[in-house]
């Protein structure tokens, strides 16, 4: 049997702030995870997202530092329609999360926007323009 893709792992400097962001995007993450050194959520299709604190990763890799900035990794969340892209982007930026790219109609046929999570990861929001 070949290995199967199962989990995307991320490192966070502030577990509670990061999990609050992903809860706003619809992930079911229990409140007690806010104080844990490791947390997981199962997404649609069964792929898991996991977060570890900087301390957990540094304990495994001495000298490791949290990288920052767009381009190191991004996650994409499919929205129902273009209006939902606009609504979710507006809600997240109104809640204080940094918008990296305002919603726009991309040449590849999707409404697209990018918001930064608390650790500097780009999170894409998209929907088909003509479903």
N, C-alpha and C positions, 0 to 999 in steps of 0.2 A: 504494500500500500504506500502511496506517495503522501508526503505531508500535505495538509490542506490549510489554506489561509484562514485564520481565525481571529486575529486580534491586531488592533492598532494601538500602540502604546505611546503615551506622551508624558512629559515631565512638567510638573507645575511648581511654581514658587509659592502659590497660595491656593491650596486645595479648595477651600470654601468658595472663593471668588470664581475659580475656574468651573467648579461644578454648578454654581448658580448660572453662569453663562450658558452651559450646555443644557441645563434644565429649561431655560427660556427657548431653546430650540427643540424641545419636546422629548428629551431623553429622560427616562425614569431612573433617577438616582436617589437612593434613600438619604434622608437628612443626616443620619449618623455617619455617612461617608465623608462629610465635611471635615471631620477631625481625624480621619484615618490616614495612614501613610500610603495606602494603596486603595484605589476605588475602581470599579468596573461598571459598565452599562452595556446591555445587549441591544443592538440596533436592529432595525428591520432586516430580515434575511439572516439573522443570527450572528453577524460579525460583531465582535465586542470592541468597545473602546475602553482603554484603561489609562489611569493616571497614577503616577508615582510622584512623591515629593522629591525635591532636590536632594534632601538628606538621604533618602533611600538609594537614589542613583549614585550619589557621591560615596556612599558606603561600599558600593560594588566597584566603583571606578574612582579611586582617589585622584584628586586634582580636577575632576570633571566640573565644568561650569555650564550653566544654562545658556544656550545660544538664544539670540533674539532677532526679530525682524522677519518680514515677509520673505517668502521664497524657500525657507528651510523645510516647510511642510504646510499643506493646506488640506482641509476637509471640505467636502461639498455637500450641502443639504438641498435636496430637491423640494421645491415648493409646488403647490397645486396649480398656480397660474401666475402670470406676471404681476398681478395686483398683490399677491401674497409676498412676492419678493420685495416689493416696495414697502408693504406694511411691516414685515419682519425687520427689514433694514431700519426703518424709521423707529420701531420700538426699541431695537438694540441701541441705536445711537442716542435716542432720548434717555435711555437708562444709563448712559455714560460710556458705552463701549465705543471705541474708535472706529469710524468708518474709513476703510482704505480705498474704496471705490464706490461712488454713488451708483445706484441702479442705472443700467443702460441696456439698450437693445444691441446685443453682440451680433457680429456678422455671421456667426455660425447658427443663428436662429433661436437664441435663448435670451430671456431677460436675465441679467446677471448683476450681482453686487458682491462686495467683499467687506467683511467686518473683522476686526482683530479681536481674538480672545484675550483674556488677562495675561497670558504668557507670550503674546506677540505672534501667535499663529494666525495666518489668514484663514478665514472661514467663508467659503463661497456660498451664496444663495442663488439658486437658478430655477427657471421654469421655461418650458417650451413656449415660444411666441405663438405658434400656430399648431396646437395639439391635434 
